[in-house]
């Protein structure tokens, strides 16, 4: 049986400010990195066999 998921802790003060800055200004991703992720996605999609 799976364990229950714990509640996500709330951030306050400087931690919250730092988190908000990180979320609002993400690091740019290179074209090579995007292409590598796209290829990995296509490989996983091709080998998956989900029946819905």
ModelCIF file with pLDDT and N, C-alpha, C, O atoms, coordinates in Angstrom:
data_MODEL
#
_entry.id   MODEL 
#
_entity.id                         1 
_entity.type                       polymer 
_entity.pdbx_number_of_molecules   1 
#
_entity_poly.entity_id                      1 
_entity_poly.type                           'polypeptide(L)' 
_entity_poly.nstd_linkage                   no 
_entity_poly.nstd_monomer                   no 
_entity_poly.pdbx_seq_one_letter_code       
;(UNK)(UNK)(UNK)(UNK)(UNK)(UNK)(UNK)(UNK)(UNK)(UNK)(UNK)(UNK)(UNK)(UNK)(UNK)(UNK)
(UNK)(UNK)(UNK)(UNK)(UNK)(UNK)(UNK)(UNK)(UNK)(UNK)(UNK)(UNK)(UNK)(UNK)(UNK)(UNK)
(UNK)(UNK)(UNK)(UNK)(UNK)(UNK)(UNK)(UNK)(UNK)(UNK)(UNK)(UNK)(UNK)(UNK)(UNK)(UNK)
(UNK)(UNK)(UNK)(UNK)
;
_entity_poly.pdbx_seq_one_letter_code_can   XXXXXXXXXXXXXXXXXXXXXXXXXXXXXXXXXXXXXXXXXXXXXXXXXXXX 
_entity_poly.pdbx_strand_id                 A 
#
loop_
_entity_poly_seq.entity_id 
_entity_poly_seq.num 
_entity_poly_seq.mon_id 
_entity_poly_seq.hetero 
1 1  UNK n 
1 2  UNK n 
1 3  UNK n 
1 4  UNK n 
1 5  UNK n 
1 6  UNK n 
1 7  UNK n 
1 8  UNK n 
1 9  UNK n 
1 10 UNK n 
1 11 UNK n 
1 12 UNK n 
1 13 UNK n 
1 14 UNK n 
1 15 UNK n 
1 16 UNK n 
1 17 UNK n 
1 18 UNK n 
1 19 UNK n 
1 20 UNK n 
1 21 UNK n 
1 22 UNK n 
1 23 UNK n 
1 24 UNK n 
1 25 UNK n 
1 26 UNK n 
1 27 UNK n 
1 28 UNK n 
1 29 UNK n 
1 30 UNK n 
1 31 UNK n 
1 32 UNK n 
1 33 UNK n 
1 34 UNK n 
1 35 UNK n 
1 36 UNK n 
1 37 UNK n 
1 38 UNK n 
1 39 UNK n 
1 40 UNK n 
1 41 UNK n 
1 42 UNK n 
1 43 UNK n 
1 44 UNK n 
1 45 UNK n 
1 46 UNK n 
1 47 UNK n 
1 48 UNK n 
1 49 UNK n 
1 50 UNK n 
1 51 UNK n 
1 52 UNK n 
#
_struct_asym.id          A 
_struct_asym.entity_id   1 
#
loop_
_ma_qa_metric.id 
_ma_qa_metric.mode 
_ma_qa_metric.name 
_ma_qa_metric.software_group_id 
_ma_qa_metric.type 
1 global pLDDT . pLDDT 
2 local  pLDDT . pLDDT 
#
_ma_qa_metric_global.metric_id      1 
_ma_qa_metric_global.metric_value   91.90 
_ma_qa_metric_global.model_id       1 
_ma_qa_metric_global.ordinal_id     1 
#
loop_
_ma_qa_metric_local.label_asym_id 
_ma_qa_metric_local.label_comp_id 
_ma_qa_metric_local.label_seq_id 
_ma_qa_metric_local.metric_id 
_ma_qa_metric_local.metric_value 
_ma_qa_metric_local.model_id 
_ma_qa_metric_local.ordinal_id 
A UNK 1  2 77.00 1 1  
A UNK 2  2 87.00 1 2  
A UNK 3  2 90.00 1 3  
A UNK 4  2 91.00 1 4  
A UNK 5  2 90.00 1 5  
A UNK 6  2 90.00 1 6  
A UNK 7  2 91.00 1 7  
A UNK 8  2 88.00 1 8  
A UNK 9  2 88.00 1 9  
A UNK 10 2 93.00 1 10 
A UNK 11 2 93.00 1 11 
A UNK 12 2 95.00 1 12 
A UNK 13 2 96.00 1 13 
A UNK 14 2 97.00 1 14 
A UNK 15 2 95.00 1 15 
A UNK 16 2 95.00 1 16 
A UNK 17 2 96.00 1 17 
A UNK 18 2 95.00 1 18 
A UNK 19 2 94.00 1 19 
A UNK 20 2 95.00 1 20 
A UNK 21 2 94.00 1 21 
A UNK 22 2 93.00 1 22 
A UNK 23 2 94.00 1 23 
A UNK 24 2 96.00 1 24 
A UNK 25 2 93.00 1 25 
A UNK 26 2 90.00 1 26 
A UNK 27 2 91.00 1 27 
A UNK 28 2 93.00 1 28 
A UNK 29 2 94.00 1 29 
A UNK 30 2 96.00 1 30 
A UNK 31 2 96.00 1 31 
A UNK 32 2 97.00 1 32 
A UNK 33 2 96.00 1 33 
A UNK 34 2 97.00 1 34 
A UNK 35 2 97.00 1 35 
A UNK 36 2 97.00 1 36 
A UNK 37 2 97.00 1 37 
A UNK 38 2 97.00 1 38 
A UNK 39 2 97.00 1 39 
A UNK 40 2 97.00 1 40 
A UNK 41 2 96.00 1 41 
A UNK 42 2 95.00 1 42 
A UNK 43 2 95.00 1 43 
A UNK 44 2 93.00 1 44 
A UNK 45 2 91.00 1 45 
A UNK 46 2 91.00 1 46 
A UNK 47 2 91.00 1 47 
A UNK 48 2 89.00 1 48 
A UNK 49 2 83.00 1 49 
A UNK 50 2 76.00 1 50 
A UNK 51 2 74.00 1 51 
A UNK 52 2 67.00 1 52 
#
loop_
_atom_site.group_PDB 
_atom_site.id 
_atom_site.type_symbol 
_atom_site.label_atom_id 
_atom_site.label_alt_id 
_atom_site.label_comp_id 
_atom_site.label_asym_id 
_atom_site.label_entity_id 
_atom_site.label_seq_id 
_atom_site.pdbx_PDB_ins_code 
_atom_site.Cartn_x 
_atom_site.Cartn_y 
_atom_site.Cartn_z 
_atom_site.occupancy 
_atom_site.B_iso_or_equiv 
_atom_site.pdbx_formal_charge 
_atom_site.auth_seq_id 
_atom_site.auth_comp_id 
_atom_site.auth_asym_id 
_atom_site.auth_atom_id 
_atom_site.pdbx_PDB_model_num 
ATOM 1   N N  . UNK A 1 1  ? 0.838  -1.170 0.000   1.00 77.00 ? 1  UNK A N  1 
ATOM 2   C CA . UNK A 1 1  ? 0.000  0.000  0.000   1.00 77.00 ? 1  UNK A CA 1 
ATOM 3   C C  . UNK A 1 1  ? 0.889  1.242  0.000   1.00 77.00 ? 1  UNK A C  1 
ATOM 4   O O  . UNK A 1 1  ? 1.920  1.273  0.673   1.00 77.00 ? 1  UNK A O  1 
ATOM 5   N N  . UNK A 1 2  ? 0.498  2.238  -0.738  1.00 87.00 ? 2  UNK A N  1 
ATOM 6   C CA . UNK A 1 2  ? 1.299  3.460  -0.862  1.00 87.00 ? 2  UNK A CA 1 
ATOM 7   C C  . UNK A 1 2  ? 1.201  4.305  0.402   1.00 87.00 ? 2  UNK A C  1 
ATOM 8   O O  . UNK A 1 2  ? 0.198  4.287  1.116   1.00 87.00 ? 2  UNK A O  1 
ATOM 9   N N  . UNK A 1 3  ? 2.263  5.035  0.649   1.00 90.00 ? 3  UNK A N  1 
ATOM 10  C CA . UNK A 1 3  ? 2.269  5.953  1.786   1.00 90.00 ? 3  UNK A CA 1 
ATOM 11  C C  . UNK A 1 3  ? 1.501  7.212  1.418   1.00 90.00 ? 3  UNK A C  1 
ATOM 12  O O  . UNK A 1 3  ? 1.498  7.610  0.253   1.00 90.00 ? 3  UNK A O  1 
ATOM 13  N N  . UNK A 1 4  ? 0.850  7.848  2.385   1.00 91.00 ? 4  UNK A N  1 
ATOM 14  C CA . UNK A 1 4  ? 0.147  9.091  2.081   1.00 91.00 ? 4  UNK A CA 1 
ATOM 15  C C  . UNK A 1 4  ? 1.139  10.213 1.735   1.00 91.00 ? 4  UNK A C  1 
ATOM 16  O O  . UNK A 1 4  ? 2.254  10.258 2.254   1.00 91.00 ? 4  UNK A O  1 
ATOM 17  N N  . UNK A 1 5  ? 0.714  11.094 0.866   1.00 90.00 ? 5  UNK A N  1 
ATOM 18  C CA . UNK A 1 5  ? 1.551  12.214 0.459   1.00 90.00 ? 5  UNK A CA 1 
ATOM 19  C C  . UNK A 1 5  ? 1.494  13.282 1.544   1.00 90.00 ? 5  UNK A C  1 
ATOM 20  O O  . UNK A 1 5  ? 0.417  13.677 1.991   1.00 90.00 ? 5  UNK A O  1 
ATOM 21  N N  . UNK A 1 6  ? 2.676  13.744 1.963   1.00 90.00 ? 6  UNK A N  1 
ATOM 22  C CA . UNK A 1 6  ? 2.735  14.768 2.998   1.00 90.00 ? 6  UNK A CA 1 
ATOM 23  C C  . UNK A 1 6  ? 2.350  16.121 2.416   1.00 90.00 ? 6  UNK A C  1 
ATOM 24  O O  . UNK A 1 6  ? 2.455  16.344 1.210   1.00 90.00 ? 6  UNK A O  1 
ATOM 25  N N  . UNK A 1 7  ? 1.904  17.018 3.283   1.00 91.00 ? 7  UNK A N  1 
ATOM 26  C CA . UNK A 1 7  ? 1.555  18.358 2.840   1.00 91.00 ? 7  UNK A CA 1 
ATOM 27  C C  . UNK A 1 7  ? 2.816  19.105 2.425   1.00 91.00 ? 7  UNK A C  1 
ATOM 28  O O  . UNK A 1 7  ? 3.891  18.901 2.989   1.00 91.00 ? 7  UNK A O  1 
ATOM 29  N N  . UNK A 1 8  ? 2.667  19.968 1.435   1.00 88.00 ? 8  UNK A N  1 
ATOM 30  C CA . UNK A 1 8  ? 3.780  20.791 0.988   1.00 88.00 ? 8  UNK A CA 1 
ATOM 31  C C  . UNK A 1 8  ? 4.016  21.899 1.995   1.00 88.00 ? 8  UNK A C  1 
ATOM 32  O O  . UNK A 1 8  ? 3.076  22.603 2.362   1.00 88.00 ? 8  UNK A O  1 
ATOM 33  N N  . UNK A 1 9  ? 5.253  22.073 2.451   1.00 88.00 ? 9  UNK A N  1 
ATOM 34  C CA . UNK A 1 9  ? 5.508  23.130 3.425   1.00 88.00 ? 9  UNK A CA 1 
ATOM 35  C C  . UNK A 1 9  ? 5.355  24.512 2.797   1.00 88.00 ? 9  UNK A C  1 
ATOM 36  O O  . UNK A 1 9  ? 5.634  24.705 1.614   1.00 88.00 ? 9  UNK A O  1 
ATOM 37  N N  . UNK A 1 10 ? 4.914  25.456 3.600   1.00 93.00 ? 10 UNK A N  1 
ATOM 38  C CA . UNK A 1 10 ? 4.761  26.829 3.132   1.00 93.00 ? 10 UNK A CA 1 
ATOM 39  C C  . UNK A 1 10 ? 6.077  27.563 3.310   1.00 93.00 ? 10 UNK A C  1 
ATOM 40  O O  . UNK A 1 10 ? 6.817  27.313 4.262   1.00 93.00 ? 10 UNK A O  1 
ATOM 41  N N  . UNK A 1 11 ? 6.364  28.475 2.382   1.00 93.00 ? 11 UNK A N  1 
ATOM 42  C CA . UNK A 1 11 ? 7.582  29.274 2.475   1.00 93.00 ? 11 UNK A CA 1 
ATOM 43  C C  . UNK A 1 11 ? 7.234  30.660 2.998   1.00 93.00 ? 11 UNK A C  1 
ATOM 44  O O  . UNK A 1 11 ? 6.212  31.239 2.631   1.00 93.00 ? 11 UNK A O  1 
ATOM 45  N N  . UNK A 1 12 ? 8.096  31.178 3.856   1.00 95.00 ? 12 UNK A N  1 
ATOM 46  C CA . UNK A 1 12 ? 7.895  32.500 4.426   1.00 95.00 ? 12 UNK A CA 1 
ATOM 47  C C  . UNK A 1 12 ? 9.190  33.292 4.324   1.00 95.00 ? 12 UNK A C  1 
ATOM 48  O O  . UNK A 1 12 ? 10.273 32.719 4.208   1.00 95.00 ? 12 UNK A O  1 
ATOM 49  N N  . UNK A 1 13 ? 9.071  34.591 4.366   1.00 96.00 ? 13 UNK A N  1 
ATOM 50  C CA . UNK A 1 13 ? 10.226 35.466 4.454   1.00 96.00 ? 13 UNK A CA 1 
ATOM 51  C C  . UNK A 1 13 ? 11.140 35.398 3.250   1.00 96.00 ? 13 UNK A C  1 
ATOM 52  O O  . UNK A 1 13 ? 10.687 35.397 2.105   1.00 96.00 ? 13 UNK A O  1 
ATOM 53  N N  . UNK A 1 14 ? 12.445 35.341 3.524   1.00 97.00 ? 14 UNK A N  1 
ATOM 54  C CA . UNK A 1 14 ? 13.446 35.370 2.461   1.00 97.00 ? 14 UNK A CA 1 
ATOM 55  C C  . UNK A 1 14 ? 13.377 34.134 1.573   1.00 97.00 ? 14 UNK A C  1 
ATOM 56  O O  . UNK A 1 14 ? 13.659 34.213 0.378   1.00 97.00 ? 14 UNK A O  1 
ATOM 57  N N  . UNK A 1 15 ? 13.004 32.996 2.147   1.00 95.00 ? 15 UNK A N  1 
ATOM 58  C CA . UNK A 1 15 ? 12.858 31.788 1.335   1.00 95.00 ? 15 UNK A CA 1 
ATOM 59  C C  . UNK A 1 15 ? 11.776 31.978 0.278   1.00 95.00 ? 15 UNK A C  1 
ATOM 60  O O  . UNK A 1 15 ? 11.953 31.587 -0.875  1.00 95.00 ? 15 UNK A O  1 
ATOM 61  N N  . UNK A 1 16 ? 10.659 32.576 0.672   1.00 95.00 ? 16 UNK A N  1 
ATOM 62  C CA . UNK A 1 16 ? 9.558  32.815 -0.258  1.00 95.00 ? 16 UNK A CA 1 
ATOM 63  C C  . UNK A 1 16 ? 9.975  33.807 -1.339  1.00 95.00 ? 16 UNK A C  1 
ATOM 64  O O  . UNK A 1 16 ? 9.658  33.616 -2.513  1.00 95.00 ? 16 UNK A O  1 
ATOM 65  N N  . UNK A 1 17 ? 10.688 34.867 -0.948  1.00 96.00 ? 17 UNK A N  1 
ATOM 66  C CA . UNK A 1 17 ? 11.146 35.854 -1.926  1.00 96.00 ? 17 UNK A CA 1 
ATOM 67  C C  . UNK A 1 17 ? 12.112 35.223 -2.928  1.00 96.00 ? 17 UNK A C  1 
ATOM 68  O O  . UNK A 1 17 ? 12.003 35.468 -4.129  1.00 96.00 ? 17 UNK A O  1 
ATOM 69  N N  . UNK A 1 18 ? 13.046 34.422 -2.449  1.00 95.00 ? 18 UNK A N  1 
ATOM 70  C CA . UNK A 1 18 ? 14.015 33.760 -3.322  1.00 95.00 ? 18 UNK A CA 1 
ATOM 71  C C  . UNK A 1 18 ? 13.309 32.808 -4.288  1.00 95.00 ? 18 UNK A C  1 
ATOM 72  O O  . UNK A 1 18 ? 13.637 32.761 -5.473  1.00 95.00 ? 18 UNK A O  1 
ATOM 73  N N  . UNK A 1 19 ? 12.338 32.051 -3.773  1.00 94.00 ? 19 UNK A N  1 
ATOM 74  C CA . UNK A 1 19 ? 11.601 31.119 -4.618  1.00 94.00 ? 19 UNK A CA 1 
ATOM 75  C C  . UNK A 1 19 ? 10.840 31.864 -5.711  1.00 94.00 ? 19 UNK A C  1 
ATOM 76  O O  . UNK A 1 19 ? 10.843 31.441 -6.867  1.00 94.00 ? 19 UNK A O  1 
ATOM 77  N N  . UNK A 1 20 ? 10.193 32.958 -5.355  1.00 95.00 ? 20 UNK A N  1 
ATOM 78  C CA . UNK A 1 20 ? 9.429  33.726 -6.342  1.00 95.00 ? 20 UNK A CA 1 
ATOM 79  C C  . UNK A 1 20 ? 10.341 34.301 -7.423  1.00 95.00 ? 20 UNK A C  1 
ATOM 80  O O  . UNK A 1 20 ? 9.968  34.319 -8.596  1.00 95.00 ? 20 UNK A O  1 
ATOM 81  N N  . UNK A 1 21 ? 11.530 34.769 -7.046  1.00 94.00 ? 21 UNK A N  1 
ATOM 82  C CA . UNK A 1 21 ? 12.480 35.287 -8.034  1.00 94.00 ? 21 UNK A CA 1 
ATOM 83  C C  . UNK A 1 21 ? 12.929 34.175 -8.977  1.00 94.00 ? 21 UNK A C  1 
ATOM 84  O O  . UNK A 1 21 ? 13.033 34.385 -10.186 1.00 94.00 ? 21 UNK A O  1 
ATOM 85  N N  . UNK A 1 22 ? 13.197 32.988 -8.421  1.00 93.00 ? 22 UNK A N  1 
ATOM 86  C CA . UNK A 1 22 ? 13.637 31.872 -9.255  1.00 93.00 ? 22 UNK A CA 1 
ATOM 87  C C  . UNK A 1 22 ? 12.550 31.454 -10.241 1.00 93.00 ? 22 UNK A C  1 
ATOM 88  O O  . UNK A 1 22 ? 12.847 31.137 -11.393 1.00 93.00 ? 22 UNK A O  1 
ATOM 89  N N  . UNK A 1 23 ? 11.306 31.450 -9.800  1.00 94.00 ? 23 UNK A N  1 
ATOM 90  C CA . UNK A 1 23 ? 10.201 31.032 -10.657 1.00 94.00 ? 23 UNK A CA 1 
ATOM 91  C C  . UNK A 1 23 ? 9.916  32.062 -11.743 1.00 94.00 ? 23 UNK A C  1 
ATOM 92  O O  . UNK A 1 23 ? 9.607  31.698 -12.877 1.00 94.00 ? 23 UNK A O  1 
ATOM 93  N N  . UNK A 1 24 ? 10.017 33.350 -11.403 1.00 96.00 ? 24 UNK A N  1 
ATOM 94  C CA . UNK A 1 24 ? 9.667  34.386 -12.370 1.00 96.00 ? 24 UNK A CA 1 
ATOM 95  C C  . UNK A 1 24 ? 10.774 34.634 -13.391 1.00 96.00 ? 24 UNK A C  1 
ATOM 96  O O  . UNK A 1 24 ? 10.516 35.229 -14.437 1.00 96.00 ? 24 UNK A O  1 
ATOM 97  N N  . UNK A 1 25 ? 12.007 34.191 -13.110 1.00 93.00 ? 25 UNK A N  1 
ATOM 98  C CA . UNK A 1 25 ? 13.125 34.385 -14.034 1.00 93.00 ? 25 UNK A CA 1 
ATOM 99  C C  . UNK A 1 25 ? 13.847 33.059 -14.283 1.00 93.00 ? 25 UNK A C  1 
ATOM 100 O O  . UNK A 1 25 ? 14.943 32.845 -13.765 1.00 93.00 ? 25 UNK A O  1 
ATOM 101 N N  . UNK A 1 26 ? 13.241 32.168 -15.071 1.00 90.00 ? 26 UNK A N  1 
ATOM 102 C CA . UNK A 1 26 ? 13.889 30.866 -15.313 1.00 90.00 ? 26 UNK A CA 1 
ATOM 103 C C  . UNK A 1 26 ? 15.128 31.027 -16.194 1.00 90.00 ? 26 UNK A C  1 
ATOM 104 O O  . UNK A 1 26 ? 15.217 31.965 -16.986 1.00 90.00 ? 26 UNK A O  1 
ATOM 105 N N  . UNK A 1 27 ? 16.069 30.121 -16.052 1.00 91.00 ? 27 UNK A N  1 
ATOM 106 C CA . UNK A 1 27 ? 17.272 30.133 -16.880 1.00 91.00 ? 27 UNK A CA 1 
ATOM 107 C C  . UNK A 1 27 ? 16.899 29.713 -18.301 1.00 91.00 ? 27 UNK A C  1 
ATOM 108 O O  . UNK A 1 27 ? 16.093 28.800 -18.480 1.00 91.00 ? 27 UNK A O  1 
ATOM 109 N N  . UNK A 1 28 ? 17.475 30.365 -19.315 1.00 93.00 ? 28 UNK A N  1 
ATOM 110 C CA . UNK A 1 28 ? 17.177 29.973 -20.695 1.00 93.00 ? 28 UNK A CA 1 
ATOM 111 C C  . UNK A 1 28 ? 17.724 28.573 -20.989 1.00 93.00 ? 28 UNK A C  1 
ATOM 112 O O  . UNK A 1 28 ? 18.732 28.152 -20.422 1.00 93.00 ? 28 UNK A O  1 
ATOM 113 N N  . UNK A 1 29 ? 17.044 27.872 -21.877 1.00 94.00 ? 29 UNK A N  1 
ATOM 114 C CA . UNK A 1 29 ? 17.425 26.510 -22.241 1.00 94.00 ? 29 UNK A CA 1 
ATOM 115 C C  . UNK A 1 29 ? 17.979 26.545 -23.662 1.00 94.00 ? 29 UNK A C  1 
ATOM 116 O O  . UNK A 1 29 ? 17.393 27.170 -24.546 1.00 94.00 ? 29 UNK A O  1 
ATOM 117 N N  . UNK A 1 30 ? 19.103 25.878 -23.876 1.00 96.00 ? 30 UNK A N  1 
ATOM 118 C CA . UNK A 1 30 ? 19.731 25.876 -25.200 1.00 96.00 ? 30 UNK A CA 1 
ATOM 119 C C  . UNK A 1 30 ? 18.930 25.011 -26.179 1.00 96.00 ? 30 UNK A C  1 
ATOM 120 O O  . UNK A 1 30 ? 18.152 24.146 -25.776 1.00 96.00 ? 30 UNK A O  1 
ATOM 121 N N  . UNK A 1 31 ? 19.140 25.266 -27.465 1.00 96.00 ? 31 UNK A N  1 
ATOM 122 C CA . UNK A 1 31 ? 18.456 24.479 -28.498 1.00 96.00 ? 31 UNK A CA 1 
ATOM 123 C C  . UNK A 1 31 ? 18.866 23.010 -28.422 1.00 96.00 ? 31 UNK A C  1 
ATOM 124 O O  . UNK A 1 31 ? 18.046 22.118 -28.642 1.00 96.00 ? 31 UNK A O  1 
ATOM 125 N N  . UNK A 1 32 ? 20.158 22.762 -28.104 1.00 97.00 ? 32 UNK A N  1 
ATOM 126 C CA . UNK A 1 32 ? 20.625 21.376 -27.990 1.00 97.00 ? 32 UNK A CA 1 
ATOM 127 C C  . UNK A 1 32 ? 19.898 20.641 -26.870 1.00 97.00 ? 32 UNK A C  1 
ATOM 128 O O  . UNK A 1 32 ? 19.517 19.481 -27.019 1.00 97.00 ? 32 UNK A O  1 
ATOM 129 N N  . UNK A 1 33 ? 19.714 21.324 -25.758 1.00 96.00 ? 33 UNK A N  1 
ATOM 130 C CA . UNK A 1 33 ? 19.037 20.706 -24.620 1.00 96.00 ? 33 UNK A CA 1 
ATOM 131 C C  . UNK A 1 33 ? 17.566 20.420 -24.942 1.00 96.00 ? 33 UNK A C  1 
ATOM 132 O O  . UNK A 1 33 ? 17.033 19.378 -24.562 1.00 96.00 ? 33 UNK A O  1 
ATOM 133 N N  . UNK A 1 34 ? 16.917 21.353 -25.643 1.00 97.00 ? 34 UNK A N  1 
ATOM 134 C CA . UNK A 1 34 ? 15.525 21.133 -26.055 1.00 97.00 ? 34 UNK A CA 1 
ATOM 135 C C  . UNK A 1 34 ? 15.424 19.943 -26.998 1.00 97.00 ? 34 UNK A C  1 
ATOM 136 O O  . UNK A 1 34 ? 14.525 19.112 -26.867 1.00 97.00 ? 34 UNK A O  1 
ATOM 137 N N  . UNK A 1 35 ? 16.357 19.865 -27.952 1.00 97.00 ? 35 UNK A N  1 
ATOM 138 C CA . UNK A 1 35 ? 16.329 18.768 -28.910 1.00 97.00 ? 35 UNK A CA 1 
ATOM 139 C C  . UNK A 1 35 ? 16.584 17.424 -28.230 1.00 97.00 ? 35 UNK A C  1 
ATOM 140 O O  . UNK A 1 35 ? 15.951 16.425 -28.573 1.00 97.00 ? 35 UNK A O  1 
ATOM 141 N N  . UNK A 1 36 ? 17.509 17.396 -27.268 1.00 97.00 ? 36 UNK A N  1 
ATOM 142 C CA . UNK A 1 36 ? 17.783 16.163 -26.533 1.00 97.00 ? 36 UNK A CA 1 
ATOM 143 C C  . UNK A 1 36 ? 16.550 15.712 -25.748 1.00 97.00 ? 36 UNK A C  1 
ATOM 144 O O  . UNK A 1 36 ? 16.240 14.521 -25.704 1.00 97.00 ? 36 UNK A O  1 
ATOM 145 N N  . UNK A 1 37 ? 15.848 16.667 -25.126 1.00 97.00 ? 37 UNK A N  1 
ATOM 146 C CA . UNK A 1 37 ? 14.632 16.330 -24.381 1.00 97.00 ? 37 UNK A CA 1 
ATOM 147 C C  . UNK A 1 37 ? 13.540 15.838 -25.322 1.00 97.00 ? 37 UNK A C  1 
ATOM 148 O O  . UNK A 1 37 ? 12.807 14.905 -24.993 1.00 97.00 ? 37 UNK A O  1 
ATOM 149 N N  . UNK A 1 38 ? 13.432 16.462 -26.490 1.00 97.00 ? 38 UNK A N  1 
ATOM 150 C CA . UNK A 1 38 ? 12.412 16.053 -27.465 1.00 97.00 ? 38 UNK A CA 1 
ATOM 151 C C  . UNK A 1 38 ? 12.683 14.637 -27.964 1.00 97.00 ? 38 UNK A C  1 
ATOM 152 O O  . UNK A 1 38 ? 11.759 13.838 -28.112 1.00 97.00 ? 38 UNK A O  1 
ATOM 153 N N  . UNK A 1 39 ? 13.956 14.327 -28.224 1.00 97.00 ? 39 UNK A N  1 
ATOM 154 C CA . UNK A 1 39 ? 14.305 12.977 -28.684 1.00 97.00 ? 39 UNK A CA 1 
ATOM 155 C C  . UNK A 1 39 ? 14.019 11.940 -27.599 1.00 97.00 ? 39 UNK A C  1 
ATOM 156 O O  . UNK A 1 39 ? 13.510 10.859 -27.891 1.00 97.00 ? 39 UNK A O  1 
ATOM 157 N N  . UNK A 1 40 ? 14.345 12.267 -26.350 1.00 97.00 ? 40 UNK A N  1 
ATOM 158 C CA . UNK A 1 40 ? 14.068 11.345 -25.247 1.00 97.00 ? 40 UNK A CA 1 
ATOM 159 C C  . UNK A 1 40 ? 12.566 11.113 -25.114 1.00 97.00 ? 40 UNK A C  1 
ATOM 160 O O  . UNK A 1 40 ? 12.127 9.992  -24.858 1.00 97.00 ? 40 UNK A O  1 
ATOM 161 N N  . UNK A 1 41 ? 11.784 12.172 -25.290 1.00 96.00 ? 41 UNK A N  1 
ATOM 162 C CA . UNK A 1 41 ? 10.327 12.043 -25.231 1.00 96.00 ? 41 UNK A CA 1 
ATOM 163 C C  . UNK A 1 41 ? 9.825  11.124 -26.344 1.00 96.00 ? 41 UNK A C  1 
ATOM 164 O O  . UNK A 1 41 ? 8.987  10.254 -26.107 1.00 96.00 ? 41 UNK A O  1 
ATOM 165 N N  . UNK A 1 42 ? 10.337 11.321 -27.548 1.00 95.00 ? 42 UNK A N  1 
ATOM 166 C CA . UNK A 1 42 ? 9.893  10.498 -28.674 1.00 95.00 ? 42 UNK A CA 1 
ATOM 167 C C  . UNK A 1 42 ? 10.256 9.034  -28.458 1.00 95.00 ? 42 UNK A C  1 
ATOM 168 O O  . UNK A 1 42 ? 9.472  8.150  -28.803 1.00 95.00 ? 42 UNK A O  1 
ATOM 169 N N  . UNK A 1 43 ? 11.432 8.763  -27.893 1.00 95.00 ? 43 UNK A N  1 
ATOM 170 C CA . UNK A 1 43 ? 11.820 7.377  -27.616 1.00 95.00 ? 43 UNK A CA 1 
ATOM 171 C C  . UNK A 1 43 ? 10.870 6.760  -26.596 1.00 95.00 ? 43 UNK A C  1 
ATOM 172 O O  . UNK A 1 43 ? 10.395 5.640  -26.783 1.00 95.00 ? 43 UNK A O  1 
ATOM 173 N N  . UNK A 1 44 ? 10.596 7.484  -25.525 1.00 93.00 ? 44 UNK A N  1 
ATOM 174 C CA . UNK A 1 44 ? 9.689  6.955  -24.496 1.00 93.00 ? 44 UNK A CA 1 
ATOM 175 C C  . UNK A 1 44 ? 8.284  6.751  -25.057 1.00 93.00 ? 44 UNK A C  1 
ATOM 176 O O  . UNK A 1 44 ? 7.617  5.768  -24.734 1.00 93.00 ? 44 UNK A O  1 
ATOM 177 N N  . UNK A 1 45 ? 7.844  7.673  -25.889 1.00 91.00 ? 45 UNK A N  1 
ATOM 178 C CA . UNK A 1 45 ? 6.518  7.551  -26.497 1.00 91.00 ? 45 UNK A CA 1 
ATOM 179 C C  . UNK A 1 45 ? 6.451  6.336  -27.415 1.00 91.00 ? 45 UNK A C  1 
ATOM 180 O O  . UNK A 1 45 ? 5.427  5.655  -27.474 1.00 91.00 ? 45 UNK A O  1 
ATOM 181 N N  . UNK A 1 46 ? 7.537  6.062  -28.130 1.00 91.00 ? 46 UNK A N  1 
ATOM 182 C CA . UNK A 1 46 ? 7.527  4.940  -29.064 1.00 91.00 ? 46 UNK A CA 1 
ATOM 183 C C  . UNK A 1 46 ? 7.544  3.592  -28.352 1.00 91.00 ? 46 UNK A C  1 
ATOM 184 O O  . UNK A 1 46 ? 6.996  2.623  -28.878 1.00 91.00 ? 46 UNK A O  1 
ATOM 185 N N  . UNK A 1 47 ? 8.156  3.500  -27.174 1.00 91.00 ? 47 UNK A N  1 
ATOM 186 C CA . UNK A 1 47 ? 8.221  2.207  -26.492 1.00 91.00 ? 47 UNK A CA 1 
ATOM 187 C C  . UNK A 1 47 ? 7.087  1.997  -25.492 1.00 91.00 ? 47 UNK A C  1 
ATOM 188 O O  . UNK A 1 47 ? 6.896  0.890  -24.988 1.00 91.00 ? 47 UNK A O  1 
ATOM 189 N N  . UNK A 1 48 ? 6.340  3.054  -25.209 1.00 89.00 ? 48 UNK A N  1 
ATOM 190 C CA . UNK A 1 48 ? 5.232  2.889  -24.248 1.00 89.00 ? 48 UNK A CA 1 
ATOM 191 C C  . UNK A 1 48 ? 4.051  2.234  -24.949 1.00 89.00 ? 48 UNK A C  1 
ATOM 192 O O  . UNK A 1 48 ? 3.825  2.421  -26.145 1.00 89.00 ? 48 UNK A O  1 
ATOM 193 N N  . UNK A 1 49 ? 3.313  1.467  -24.175 1.00 83.00 ? 49 UNK A N  1 
ATOM 194 C CA . UNK A 1 49 ? 2.201  0.723  -24.739 1.00 83.00 ? 49 UNK A CA 1 
ATOM 195 C C  . UNK A 1 49 ? 1.015  0.801  -23.773 1.00 83.00 ? 49 UNK A C  1 
ATOM 196 O O  . UNK A 1 49 ? 0.570  -0.212 -23.234 1.00 83.00 ? 49 UNK A O  1 
ATOM 197 N N  . UNK A 1 50 ? 0.523  2.001  -23.569 1.00 76.00 ? 50 UNK A N  1 
ATOM 198 C CA . UNK A 1 50 ? -0.594 2.183  -22.637 1.00 76.00 ? 50 UNK A CA 1 
ATOM 199 C C  . UNK A 1 50 ? -1.920 1.906  -23.329 1.00 76.00 ? 50 UNK A C  1 
ATOM 200 O O  . UNK A 1 50 ? -2.156 2.353  -24.451 1.00 76.00 ? 50 UNK A O  1 
ATOM 201 N N  . UNK A 1 51 ? -2.757 1.183  -22.661 1.00 74.00 ? 51 UNK A N  1 
ATOM 202 C CA . UNK A 1 51 ? -4.096 0.897  -23.161 1.00 74.00 ? 51 UNK A CA 1 
ATOM 203 C C  . UNK A 1 51 ? -5.104 1.611  -22.265 1.00 74.00 ? 51 UNK A C  1 
ATOM 204 O O  . UNK A 1 51 ? -5.313 1.201  -21.123 1.00 74.00 ? 51 UNK A O  1 
ATOM 205 N N  . UNK A 1 52 ? -5.716 2.651  -22.759 1.00 67.00 ? 52 UNK A N  1 
ATOM 206 C CA . UNK A 1 52 ? -6.684 3.407  -21.954 1.00 67.00 ? 52 UNK A CA 1 
ATOM 207 C C  . UNK A 1 52 ? -8.063 2.907  -22.172 1.00 67.00 ? 52 UNK A C  1 
ATOM 208 O O  . UNK A 1 52 ? -9.008 3.424  -21.577 1.00 67.00 ? 52 UNK A O  1 
#
